């Protein structure tokens, strides 16, 4: 594979800093490859400790499907047929070079994310969430997150907890409204706990067959409350709390309970935990002003509200990896086209 790649294999410096976390494989040079060569390429990609990303400036033959399936994803040109393993861009090579420059700023989180989504794509919900929680908690103690903490402008403190989740029960329907509109419904510890308790009610009462979740104010949810980032003193405890008190785990349980529907209604910002939480719904509706973003890797982290499970299941691990690694913003149309949402409402 080395003759068709740009950048050298992953290496680690004496202080643990990864170098060359990403490699490019030029798929244009593989069109005439035989089955043995393709099999060797797949084995090399799967053995790589870093990220291997394909670029293709012309449509690919179906013989290369095993190779493109093995890659983190492939950048393809506008004339390429729609492919869930690919991200369409104007210039695949330039897109790769921009990406490589960006990942060099947070190589640890990037490599961890790449390996994590490969696992969560194959695991059931419980083990997938456990894997995500372990990686997230590990990165909380890493230098990339600590650098982000040191460089950020401190946000205002969290408001005093109140009715952060409004709960209404009517017949068989449980309606939940995230209710921190002044903070765009940022997911604080208190809001997370209240959401967990409300969803636990639905788990315990199987006469509740419809759960509706929306957000008050201008946004659905702007992600984790930044005022609370970096406050965990015990990372093992943080890991255990993420396992035990995860409202997204309950949403997934309800989604899969026969006869129960979970409807998530997104408007405005769905950032970080907001996008991850919404993706667990059995039916996700968004308004035309909705937008979605997963910025965690730029903070030295990975998505930590179940997104490496929920988003990967909705759009595939290839596009999910691209989205999470770039922190790109998806508008309502793009989210609908990729299957992140099921319907765009007026």
DAFEN-V138118 format. One record per residue. N is the residue number from 1. RES is the residue in one small letter. PHI is phi in radians with two decimals (NA if undefined). OMEGA is omega in degrees with one decimal (NA if undefined). NEAR is the number of other C-alpha atoms within 10 Angstrom. Layout:
n:N res:RES phi:PHI omega:OMEGA near:NEAR
n:N res:RES phi:PHI omega:OMEGA near:NEAR
//
This chain:
n:1 res:x phi:NA omega:-171.3 near:15
n:2 res:x phi:-1.07 omega:-178.3 near:13
n:3 res:x phi:-1.18 omega:-177.5 near:8
n:4 res:x phi:-1.85 omega:-178.8 near:14
n:5 res:x phi:-1.98 omega:172.3 near:16
n:6 res:x phi:-2.03 omega:-172.7 near:15
n:7 res:x phi:1.54 omega:-179.4 near:14
n:8 res:x phi:-1.65 omega:-177.3 near:13
n:9 res:x phi:-1.05 omega:179.7 near:17
n:10 res:x phi:-0.99 omega:172.2 near:16
n:11 res:x phi:-2.37 omega:-179.0 near:14
n:12 res:x phi:-2.27 omega:179.9 near:11
n:13 res:x phi:-1.30 omega:-177.9 near:8
n:14 res:x phi:-1.09 omega:179.0 near:7
n:15 res:x phi:-1.61 omega:176.3 near:6
n:16 res:x phi:1.52 omega:-179.4 near:9
n:17 res:x phi:-1.39 omega:178.5 near:13
n:18 res:x phi:-1.22 omega:172.1 near:17
n:19 res:x phi:-2.10 omega:-177.6 near:17
n:20 res:x phi:0.89 omega:-177.5 near:18
n:21 res:x phi:-1.22 omega:-175.3 near:25
n:22 res:x phi:-2.39 omega:176.7 near:26
n:23 res:x phi:-2.21 omega:176.1 near:23
n:24 res:x phi:-1.88 omega:170.2 near:23
n:25 res:x phi:-2.04 omega:-176.7 near:23
n:26 res:x phi:-1.44 omega:-175.3 near:21
n:27 res:x phi:-1.25 omega:176.1 near:25
n:28 res:x phi:-1.08 omega:-178.4 near:16
n:29 res:x phi:-1.50 omega:-174.9 near:11
n:30 res:x phi:-1.84 omega:-173.9 near:20
n:31 res:x phi:-1.05 omega:-176.9 near:14
n:32 res:x phi:-1.73 omega:-176.2 near:12
n:33 res:x phi:-1.15 omega:176.5 near:14
n:34 res:x phi:-1.47 omega:-176.4 near:11
n:35 res:x phi:-1.07 omega:-179.7 near:12
n:36 res:x phi:-1.13 omega:179.6 near:9
n:37 res:x phi:-1.13 omega:179.5 near:13
n:38 res:x phi:-1.12 omega:178.5 near:19
n:39 res:x phi:-1.07 omega:177.5 near:15
n:40 res:x phi:-1.17 omega:177.6 near:13
n:41 res:x phi:-1.11 omega:178.2 near:22
n:42 res:x phi:-1.06 omega:-179.4 near:19
n:43 res:x phi:-1.08 omega:179.7 near:14
n:44 res:x phi:-1.18 omega:178.2 near:16
n:45 res:x phi:-1.10 omega:-177.5 near:22
n:46 res:x phi:-1.18 omega:179.2 near:16
n:47 res:x phi:-1.52 omega:-175.1 near:9
n:48 res:x phi:-1.23 omega:176.8 near:14
n:49 res:x phi:-1.34 omega:178.2 near:17
n:50 res:x phi:-1.76 omega:179.2 near:25
n:51 res:x phi:-1.63 omega:176.2 near:24
n:52 res:x phi:-2.08 omega:-173.8 near:23
n:53 res:x phi:-2.09 omega:179.4 near:25
n:54 res:x phi:-1.55 omega:169.7 near:24
n:55 res:x phi:-2.26 omega:-179.3 near:24
n:56 res:x phi:-2.51 omega:179.8 near:22
n:57 res:x phi:-1.65 omega:177.3 near:19
n:58 res:x phi:-2.48 omega:-177.0 near:15
n:59 res:x phi:-0.95 omega:-175.1 near:15
n:60 res:x phi:-1.67 omega:174.6 near:17
n:61 res:x phi:-1.24 omega:-178.8 near:12
n:62 res:x phi:-1.14 omega:178.7 near:10
n:63 res:x phi:-1.10 omega:-178.0 near:15
n:64 res:x phi:-1.57 omega:-178.4 near:19
n:65 res:x phi:-0.97 omega:178.1 near:12
n:66 res:x phi:-1.02 omega:-179.5 near:14
n:67 res:x phi:-1.29 omega:179.6 near:21
n:68 res:x phi:-1.16 omega:175.0 near:22
n:69 res:x phi:-1.12 omega:-176.7 near:16
n:70 res:x phi:-1.36 omega:-177.0 near:20
n:71 res:x phi:-1.21 omega:174.1 near:21
n:72 res:x phi:-1.07 omega:167.9 near:26
n:73 res:x phi:-3.08 omega:178.6 near:23
n:74 res:x phi:-2.20 omega:169.7 near:28
n:75 res:x phi:-1.45 omega:179.8 near:27
n:76 res:x phi:-2.14 omega:178.4 near:28
n:77 res:x phi:-1.40 omega:-176.2 near:20
n:78 res:x phi:-1.08 omega:-177.1 near:16
n:79 res:x phi:-1.56 omega:-178.9 near:12
n:80 res:x phi:-1.43 omega:177.6 near:17
n:81 res:x phi:-1.07 omega:-179.6 near:13
n:82 res:x phi:-1.03 omega:-174.1 near:11
n:83 res:x phi:-2.60 omega:-177.9 near:12
n:84 res:x phi:-1.14 omega:177.5 near:16
n:85 res:x phi:-1.58 omega:-171.4 near:21
n:86 res:x phi:-2.14 omega:172.4 near:25
n:87 res:x phi:-2.11 omega:-176.6 near:21
n:88 res:x phi:-1.48 omega:179.4 near:18
n:89 res:x phi:-2.42 omega:-179.8 near:17
n:90 res:x phi:-1.18 omega:-177.0 near:13
n:91 res:x phi:-2.37 omega:-175.5 near:15
n:92 res:x phi:-1.01 omega:-177.7 near:20
n:93 res:x phi:-1.18 omega:178.6 near:19
n:94 res:x phi:-1.12 omega:178.8 near:13
n:95 res:x phi:-1.11 omega:178.2 near:16
n:96 res:x phi:-1.12 omega:-177.3 near:20
n:97 res:x phi:-1.13 omega:176.1 near:13
n:98 res:x phi:-1.13 omega:180.0 near:11
n:99 res:x phi:-1.11 omega:-178.6 near:15
n:100 res:x phi:-1.03 omega:178.3 near:20
n:101 res:x phi:-1.13 omega:179.8 near:11
n:102 res:x phi:-1.21 omega:-178.3 near:15
n:103 res:x phi:-1.16 omega:177.9 near:21
n:104 res:x phi:-1.11 omega:179.8 near:15
n:105 res:x phi:-1.40 omega:-179.4 near:14
n:106 res:x phi:-2.57 omega:-173.7 near:22
n:107 res:x phi:-1.19 omega:-178.2 near:23
n:108 res:x phi:-1.10 omega:-179.7 near:24
n:109 res:x phi:-1.11 omega:-178.8 near:24
n:110 res:x phi:-1.13 omega:-179.9 near:27
n:111 res:x phi:-1.14 omega:179.5 near:20
n:112 res:x phi:-1.05 omega:179.9 near:21
n:113 res:x phi:-1.12 omega:-179.2 near:25
n:114 res:x phi:-1.01 omega:179.6 near:23
n:115 res:x phi:-1.29 omega:-178.0 near:15
n:116 res:x phi:-1.09 omega:-176.6 near:20
n:117 res:x phi:-1.20 omega:173.5 near:26
n:118 res:x phi:-1.15 omega:179.8 near:17
n:119 res:x phi:-1.31 omega:-174.6 near:18
n:120 res:x phi:-1.17 omega:176.9 near:25
n:121 res:x phi:-1.16 omega:-175.3 near:19
n:122 res:x phi:-1.91 omega:-171.8 near:14
n:123 res:x phi:-1.62 omega:168.0 near:14
n:124 res:x phi:-1.11 omega:-173.7 near:11
n:125 res:x phi:-0.99 omega:-176.1 near:17
n:126 res:x phi:-1.00 omega:177.6 near:13
n:127 res:x phi:-1.07 omega:178.2 near:15
n:128 res:x phi:-1.12 omega:178.2 near:22
n:129 res:x phi:-1.15 omega:177.9 near:25
n:130 res:x phi:-1.14 omega:177.9 near:18
n:131 res:x phi:-1.10 omega:178.9 near:21
n:132 res:x phi:-1.08 omega:-178.6 near:28
n:133 res:x phi:-1.07 omega:180.0 near:24
n:134 res:x phi:-1.15 omega:-179.7 near:19
n:135 res:x phi:-1.16 omega:179.6 near:20
n:136 res:x phi:-1.04 omega:-178.0 near:25
n:137 res:x phi:-1.13 omega:176.9 near:22
n:138 res:x phi:-1.07 omega:-176.9 near:16
n:139 res:x phi:-1.21 omega:175.4 near:21
n:140 res:x phi:-1.01 omega:179.2 near:22
n:141 res:x phi:-1.63 omega:-175.3 near:17
n:142 res:x phi:-1.54 omega:-176.9 near:14
n:143 res:x phi:-1.21 omega:-179.3 near:14
n:144 res:x phi:-1.21 omega:176.9 near:21
n:145 res:x phi:-1.20 omega:179.6 near:23
n:146 res:x phi:-1.13 omega:176.3 near:15
n:147 res:x phi:-1.14 omega:177.8 near:12
n:148 res:x phi:-1.07 omega:178.6 near:15
n:149 res:x phi:-1.05 omega:-176.5 near:16
n:150 res:x phi:-1.21 omega:-174.4 near:10
n:151 res:x phi:-1.60 omega:-174.9 near:9
n:152 res:x phi:-1.30 omega:169.8 near:10
n:153 res:x phi:-1.45 omega:-176.9 near:8
n:154 res:x phi:-1.01 omega:178.6 near:10
n:155 res:x phi:-1.37 omega:175.3 near:11
n:156 res:x phi:-1.12 omega:-179.2 near:11
n:157 res:x phi:-1.17 omega:178.4 near:10
n:158 res:x phi:-1.15 omega:177.2 near:15
n:159 res:x phi:-1.26 omega:176.2 near:12
n:160 res:x phi:-1.06 omega:-177.8 near:8
n:161 res:x phi:-1.01 omega:175.6 near:12
n:162 res:x phi:-2.43 omega:174.9 near:12
n:163 res:x phi:-1.47 omega:-177.3 near:14
n:164 res:x phi:-1.29 omega:173.1 near:23
n:165 res:x phi:-2.29 omega:176.8 near:26
n:166 res:x phi:-1.52 omega:-174.3 near:18
n:167 res:x phi:-2.11 omega:177.2 near:16
n:168 res:x phi:-2.37 omega:178.0 near:13
n:169 res:x phi:-1.97 omega:175.4 near:12
n:170 res:x phi:-2.30 omega:-177.9 near:8
n:171 res:x phi:0.96 omega:-176.2 near:10
n:172 res:x phi:-1.66 omega:-174.9 near:15
n:173 res:x phi:-1.94 omega:174.8 near:18
n:174 res:x phi:-1.91 omega:-179.0 near:20
n:175 res:x phi:-1.87 omega:-178.7 near:18
n:176 res:x phi:-2.08 omega:-179.9 near:20
n:177 res:x phi:-2.16 omega:173.9 near:20
n:178 res:x phi:-1.14 omega:-164.0 near:26
n:179 res:x phi:-2.28 omega:169.3 near:22
n:180 res:x phi:-2.20 omega:-171.6 near:24
n:181 res:x phi:-1.06 omega:-179.8 near:16
n:182 res:x phi:-1.15 omega:178.5 near:12
n:183 res:x phi:-1.96 omega:-179.6 near:19
n:184 res:x phi:0.91 omega:177.2 near:22
n:185 res:x phi:1.00 omega:175.7 near:28
n:186 res:x phi:-1.00 omega:-174.1 near:29
n:187 res:x phi:-1.44 omega:175.8 near:25
n:188 res:x phi:-1.42 omega:175.0 near:22
n:189 res:x phi:-1.01 omega:-177.4 near:14
n:190 res:x phi:-1.15 omega:179.6 near:17
n:191 res:x phi:-1.11 omega:179.1 near:22
n:192 res:x phi:-1.05 omega:-179.6 near:20
n:193 res:x phi:-1.13 omega:-180.0 near:17
n:194 res:x phi:-1.17 omega:177.4 near:21
n:195 res:x phi:-1.17 omega:178.0 near:25
n:196 res:x phi:-1.05 omega:-178.3 near:20
n:197 res:x phi:-1.12 omega:179.0 near:16
n:198 res:x phi:-1.18 omega:179.1 near:20
n:199 res:x phi:-1.23 omega:177.2 near:23
n:200 res:x phi:-1.10 omega:175.3 near:15
n:201 res:x phi:-1.02 omega:179.5 near:12
n:202 res:x phi:-1.18 omega:178.3 near:22
n:203 res:x phi:-1.13 omega:-176.5 near:17
n:204 res:x phi:-1.39 omega:-176.0 near:9
n:205 res:x phi:-2.03 omega:-175.6 near:11
n:206 res:x phi:-1.38 omega:170.7 near:15
n:207 res:x phi:-1.42 omega:171.3 near:13
n:208 res:x phi:-1.47 omega:-175.2 near:20
n:209 res:x phi:-2.04 omega:178.6 near:20
n:210 res:x phi:-2.49 omega:178.2 near:19
n:211 res:x phi:-2.12 omega:178.6 near:23
n:212 res:x phi:-1.97 omega:-179.5 near:17
n:213 res:x phi:-2.19 omega:177.8 near:23
n:214 res:x phi:-2.53 omega:-179.8 near:22
n:215 res:x phi:-2.17 omega:176.7 near:26
n:216 res:x phi:-1.44 omega:176.2 near:19
n:217 res:x phi:1.46 omega:-170.9 near:17
n:218 res:x phi:-1.51 omega:-174.7 near:15
n:219 res:x phi:-2.40 omega:171.1 near:26
n:220 res:x phi:-1.29 omega:178.4 near:32
n:221 res:x phi:-2.90 omega:-176.2 near:33
n:222 res:x phi:-1.59 omega:177.2 near:22
n:223 res:x phi:1.77 omega:178.6 near:26
n:224 res:x phi:-1.07 omega:-179.7 near:21
n:225 res:x phi:-1.22 omega:-174.8 near:21
n:226 res:x phi:-1.09 omega:178.3 near:18
n:227 res:x phi:-1.14 omega:-177.6 near:15
n:228 res:x phi:-1.80 omega:179.4 near:15
n:229 res:x phi:-1.20 omega:176.3 near:13
n:230 res:x phi:1.43 omega:-178.2 near:13
n:231 res:x phi:-1.65 omega:-179.5 near:8
n:232 res:x phi:-1.32 omega:178.0 near:13
n:233 res:x phi:-1.57 omega:-176.6 near:10
n:234 res:x phi:-2.05 omega:-174.4 near:10
n:235 res:x phi:-1.25 omega:175.6 near:16
n:236 res:x phi:-1.20 omega:176.4 near:14
n:237 res:x phi:-1.10 omega:177.9 near:12
n:238 res:x phi:-1.06 omega:177.0 near:17
n:239 res:x phi:-1.09 omega:-177.3 near:19
n:240 res:x phi:-1.16 omega:178.3 near:15
n:241 res:x phi:-1.13 omega:179.7 near:12
n:242 res:x phi:-1.12 omega:177.1 near:22
n:243 res:x phi:-1.32 omega:-169.8 near:19
n:244 res:x phi:-1.48 omega:-172.4 near:11
n:245 res:x phi:-2.04 omega:-176.6 near:15
n:246 res:x phi:-1.72 omega:178.4 near:18
n:247 res:x phi:-1.08 omega:179.2 near:23
n:248 res:x phi:-1.17 omega:175.2 near:25
n:249 res:x phi:-1.14 omega:177.8 near:22
n:250 res:x phi:-1.20 omega:176.5 near:20
n:251 res:x phi:-1.05 omega:-179.9 near:25
n:252 res:x phi:-1.14 omega:177.5 near:20
n:253 res:x phi:-1.05 omega:-179.0 near:16
n:254 res:x phi:-1.17 omega:178.2 near:26
n:255 res:x phi:-1.02 omega:-175.3 near:21
n:256 res:x phi:-1.67 omega:178.2 near:14
n:257 res:x phi:-1.36 omega:-178.4 near:14
n:258 res:x phi:-0.96 omega:177.2 near:10
n:259 res:x phi:1.45 omega:-178.8 near:12
n:260 res:x phi:-1.99 omega:177.5 near:19
n:261 res:x phi:-2.09 omega:175.3 near:20
n:262 res:x phi:-2.10 omega:-177.9 near:24
n:263 res:x phi:-1.91 omega:176.8 near:19
n:264 res:x phi:-1.89 omega:-177.0 near:23
n:265 res:x phi:-2.03 omega:-173.9 near:22
n:266 res:x phi:-1.88 omega:170.7 near:29
n:267 res:x phi:-2.47 omega:-179.8 near:23
n:268 res:x phi:1.06 omega:-174.1 near:22
n:269 res:x phi:-1.42 omega:167.7 near:23
n:270 res:x phi:-2.25 omega:-171.6 near:29
n:271 res:x phi:-1.96 omega:176.1 near:24
n:272 res:x phi:0.95 omega:-177.7 near:26
n:273 res:x phi:-0.99 omega:178.8 near:26
n:274 res:x phi:-1.10 omega:178.0 near:26
n:275 res:x phi:-1.22 omega:-178.3 near:28
n:276 res:x phi:-1.14 omega:180.0 near:27
n:277 res:x phi:-1.11 omega:-178.4 near:25
n:278 res:x phi:-1.03 omega:-175.5 near:30
n:279 res:x phi:-1.15 omega:177.0 near:28
n:280 res:x phi:-1.40 omega:-178.0 near:28
n:281 res:x phi:-1.17 omega:173.9 near:26
n:282 res:x phi:-1.25 omega:174.1 near:19
n:283 res:x phi:-2.48 omega:-177.6 near:18
n:284 res:x phi:-2.03 omega:177.0 near:21
n:285 res:x phi:-1.99 omega:174.1 near:23
n:286 res:x phi:-2.33 omega:174.4 near:27
n:287 res:x phi:-1.48 omega:-176.0 near:17
n:288 res:x phi:-1.20 omega:178.8 near:15
n:289 res:x phi:-1.56 omega:-177.3 near:15
n:290 res:x phi:-1.24 omega:172.7 near:21
n:291 res:x phi:-2.53 omega:-169.8 near:23
n:292 res:x phi:-2.24 omega:179.3 near:27
n:293 res:x phi:-2.67 omega:176.4 near:23
n:294 res:x phi:-2.15 omega:-172.4 near:26
n:295 res:x phi:-1.64 omega:-167.2 near:22
n:296 res:x phi:-1.08 omega:-177.1 near:23
n:297 res:x phi:-1.07 omega:178.3 near:25
n:298 res:x phi:-1.16 omega:176.3 near:22
n:299 res:x phi:-1.69 omega:-177.4 near:18
n:300 res:x phi:1.49 omega:-177.7 near:25
n:301 res:x phi:-2.18 omega:168.4 near:26
n:302 res:x phi:-2.15 omega:174.2 near:29
n:303 res:x phi:-0.91 omega:-173.1 near:23
n:304 res:x phi:-2.21 omega:179.1 near:21
n:305 res:x phi:-1.99 omega:176.9 near:26
n:306 res:x phi:1.54 omega:-173.9 near:29
n:307 res:x phi:-1.15 omega:179.1 near:30
n:308 res:x phi:-1.27 omega:171.1 near:27
n:309 res:x phi:-1.73 omega:-172.0 near:32
n:310 res:x phi:-1.20 omega:-177.9 near:27
n:311 res:x phi:-1.22 omega:179.1 near:27
n:312 res:x phi:-1.04 omega:-180.0 near:23
n:313 res:x phi:-1.18 omega:-176.7 near:18
n:314 res:x phi:-1.42 omega:-172.8 near:18
n:315 res:x phi:-2.06 omega:-179.1 near:20
n:316 res:x phi:1.58 omega:-175.0 near:19
n:317 res:x phi:-1.21 omega:-175.7 near:27
n:318 res:x phi:-1.23 omega:179.2 near:26
n:319 res:x phi:-1.18 omega:177.1 near:22
n:320 res:x phi:-1.09 omega:179.2 near:28
n:321 res:x phi:-1.08 omega:178.0 near:24
n:322 res:x phi:-1.03 omega:-176.4 near:20
n:323 res:x phi:-1.10 omega:-177.9 near:19
n:324 res:x phi:-1.21 omega:-177.7 near:25
n:325 res:x phi:-1.34 omega:-179.0 near:24
n:326 res:x phi:-1.59 omega:-174.5 near:20
n:327 res:x phi:1.18 omega:-177.6 near:18
n:328 res:x phi:-1.13 omega:176.7 near:13
n:329 res:x phi:-1.66 omega:174.4 near:16
n:330 res:x phi:-1.77 omega:174.4 near:18
n:331 res:x phi:-1.44 omega:-175.6 near:18
n:332 res:x phi:-1.05 omega:-177.6 near:24
n:333 res:x phi:-1.12 omega:179.6 near:18
n:334 res:x phi:-1.16 omega:179.0 near:14
n:335 res:x phi:-1.08 omega:178.9 near:20
n:336 res:x phi:-1.23 omega:-179.8 near:17
n:337 res:x phi:-1.07 omega:-178.5 near:12
n:338 res:x phi:-1.53 omega:179.1 near:16
n:339 res:x phi:1.58 omega:175.5 near:17
n:340 res:x phi:-1.17 omega:172.3 near:29
n:341 res:x phi:-2.13 omega:-176.7 near:26
n:342 res:x phi:-1.69 omega:-172.8 near:18
n:343 res:x phi:-2.74 omega:170.4 near:18
n:344 res:x phi:-1.76 omega:-176.2 near:18
n:345 res:x phi:-1.69 omega:175.2 near:12
n:346 res:x phi:-1.04 omega:NA near:8
//
